[in-house]
């Protein structure tokens, strides 16, 4: 059972999701502090989870064993500059869920030689169904890695990568991935209405089909290819649809899209890390 004092800098949706997960796993609320400039948001978190709240980062992190950086990437540099002296004195574990900023840049902004885990979560973490990639720098101990995993697993599954560059691939697959499925659902729903279904019926059928297919892929032992083959009868309706996808280079479209996301992740990291 973890007993470390955790400070969340930033009380947005992702931080709230992690806090919710931790509390549901019986983490002591008095061991969690949230800091944010939005006092309304802080009051909501305090009322809902009984956690400590603060508007001053320096006060909030003074006794923290673990600091979760949950602010927008554009303000992370300034946040790090504010708490740099305390970071150098106390040497807490830092966990960053700020999208696109490399661990080396965060470490530099904190004055260097910090234990740091960089994470790439996705939006289903908001309902504790997320997928998060994690990378630990060389200063992070095995115990600290376990602590970071415990916190992030409160919002879904976690996956460690050996190289930070692999987080760009994680971004392309799971970080941006929910939007791909939403786009596919949109297209299925639209096609359903074009074929004669009313909008609500098309939406319900598409969503339930996505849920059922995902559960079969997750809970079963067959690969996605095997599952597809099992439902694709030769000369049948599914085979006709699959043939249409393949004729329009469906796999190539997916690969190109993920490559675009991957490359953009690298560009953003270069831009955000300039300061």
KASULTA-V666809 format. One record per residue. N is the residue number from 1. RES is the residue in one letter. PHI is phi in whole degrees, 0 to 359 (* if undefined). Layout:
BEGIN
{{N,RES,PHI} {N,RES,PHI}}
END
This chain:
BEGIN
{{1,X,*} {2,X,284} {3,X,231} {4,X,294} {5,X,280} {6,X,253} {7,X,245} {8,X,263} {9,X,268} {10,X,110} {11,X,246} {12,X,284} {13,X,299} {14,X,292} {15,X,298} {16,X,298} {17,X,295} {18,X,295} {19,X,297} {20,X,301} {21,X,297} {22,X,297} {23,X,297} {24,X,293} {25,X,265} {26,X,72} {27,X,288} {28,X,292} {29,X,301} {30,X,287} {31,X,262} {32,X,239} {33,X,237} {34,X,238} {35,X,239} {36,X,197} {37,X,280} {38,X,273} {39,X,291} {40,X,295} {41,X,297} {42,X,297} {43,X,295} {44,X,297} {45,X,294} {46,X,295} {47,X,293} {48,X,281} {49,X,240} {50,X,62} {51,X,273} {52,X,282} {53,X,229} {54,X,208} {55,X,256} {56,X,252} {57,X,297} {58,X,298} {59,X,295} {60,X,294} {61,X,269} {62,X,306} {63,X,247} {64,X,280} {65,X,273} {66,X,226} {67,X,242} {68,X,262} {69,X,273} {70,X,237} {71,X,253} {72,X,295} {73,X,306} {74,X,292} {75,X,251} {76,X,296} {77,X,303} {78,X,295} {79,X,298} {80,X,297} {81,X,297} {82,X,293} {83,X,256} {84,X,302} {85,X,297} {86,X,294} {87,X,298} {88,X,292} {89,X,282} {90,X,265} {91,X,51} {92,X,284} {93,X,274} {94,X,258} {95,X,237} {96,X,255} {97,X,246} {98,X,283} {99,X,294} {100,X,86} {101,X,254} {102,X,291} {103,X,297} {104,X,296} {105,X,289} {106,X,297} {107,X,300} {108,X,297} {109,X,295} {110,X,270} {111,X,98} {112,X,93} {113,X,61} {114,X,256} {115,X,281} {116,X,216} {117,X,244} {118,X,260} {119,X,236} {120,X,235} {121,X,275} {122,X,225} {123,X,295} {124,X,299} {125,X,301} {126,X,296} {127,X,241} {128,X,58} {129,X,232} {130,X,276} {131,X,230} {132,X,235} {133,X,269} {134,X,231} {135,X,226} {136,X,251} {137,X,282} {138,X,293} {139,X,280} {140,X,278} {141,X,280} {142,X,298} {143,X,296} {144,X,292} {145,X,298} {146,X,296} {147,X,296} {148,X,297} {149,X,297} {150,X,299} {151,X,292} {152,X,286} {153,X,290} {154,X,293} {155,X,243} {156,X,141} {157,X,277} {158,X,232} {159,X,217} {160,X,275} {161,X,246} {162,X,278} {163,X,237} {164,X,296} {165,X,298} {166,X,292} {167,X,294} {168,X,293} {169,X,289} {170,X,300} {171,X,303} {172,X,292} {173,X,274} {174,X,254} {175,X,299} {176,X,269} {177,X,306} {178,X,306} {179,X,296} {180,X,297} {181,X,291} {182,X,297} {183,X,297} {184,X,295} {185,X,297} {186,X,304} {187,X,294} {188,X,296} {189,X,298} {190,X,298} {191,X,298} {192,X,298} {193,X,291} {194,X,294} {195,X,268} {196,X,118} {197,X,281} {198,X,285} {199,X,299} {200,X,296} {201,X,294} {202,X,298} {203,X,295} {204,X,298} {205,X,294} {206,X,294} {207,X,295} {208,X,294} {209,X,296} {210,X,297} {211,X,297} {212,X,296} {213,X,296} {214,X,297} {215,X,296} {216,X,297} {217,X,291} {218,X,281} {219,X,273} {220,X,268} {221,X,251} {222,X,284} {223,X,287} {224,X,304} {225,X,297} {226,X,294} {227,X,299} {228,X,297} {229,X,297} {230,X,295} {231,X,261} {232,X,255} {233,X,281} {234,X,300} {235,X,79} {236,X,267} {237,X,293} {238,X,296} {239,X,299} {240,X,296} {241,X,293} {242,X,298} {243,X,298} {244,X,296} {245,X,304} {246,X,294} {247,X,296} {248,X,264} {249,X,59} {250,X,303} {251,X,297} {252,X,293} {253,X,299} {254,X,296} {255,X,298} {256,X,295} {257,X,294} {258,X,293} {259,X,296} {260,X,297} {261,X,295} {262,X,302} {263,X,293} {264,X,292} {265,X,299} {266,X,295} {267,X,299} {268,X,296} {269,X,297} {270,X,296} {271,X,292} {272,X,288} {273,X,267} {274,X,293} {275,X,292}}
END
